[in-house]
């Protein structure tokens, strides 16, 4: 996973890549166990994933 410093250096395309990676990971988790409860939270321009 990219660090915040790398994201700042590379700019917006790196941020979009992080979001795409996160969404792909969410899809993987749901395919693995559809009963998994996931919560995607956006805070201060960042996305956080909580798994229950």
C-alpha positions in Angstrom: 0.0 0.0 0.0 1.3 3.4 -0.8 2.3 5.8 1.9 1.0 9.4 2.1 4.4 10.7 1.0 4.3 8.7 -2.2 0.8 9.8 -2.9 1.8 13.5 -2.5 4.8 13.0 -4.8 2.9 11.2 -7.5 -0.3 13.3 -7.2 -3.9 12.5 -8.1 -3.2 9.3 -10.2 -1.7 7.6 -7.1 -4.8 8.5 -5.1 -7.0 7.0 -7.7 -4.9 3.9 -7.7 -5.3 3.6 -3.9 -9.1 3.9 -4.2 -9.2 1.3 -7.0 -7.1 -1.1 -4.9 -9.4 -0.6 -1.9 -12.5 -1.2 -3.9 -10.9 -4.4 -5.5 -10.1 -5.6 -2.0 -13.7 -5.0 -0.8 -15.0 -7.0 -3.8 -12.6 -9.8 -3.0 -13.8 -9.9 0.6 -17.4 -10.0 -0.4 -16.8 -12.8 -2.9 -14.9 -14.8 -0.2 -17.7 -14.4 2.4 -20.8 -12.5 1.3 -22.0 -12.3 4.9 -19.0 -10.1 5.8 -20.2 -6.7 7.1 -18.0 -4.0 5.6 -18.1 -0.3 6.4 -16.3 2.2 4.1 -15.8 5.5 5.9 -14.5 8.7 4.3 -12.8 11.1 6.6 -10.6 14.1 5.8 -10.1 12.9 2.2 -9.1 9.4 3.2 -11.1 6.1 3.0 -11.0 3.6 5.8 -12.4 0.1 5.7 -13.9 -1.5 8.8 -14.6 -5.2 8.7 -17.0 -6.8 11.2 
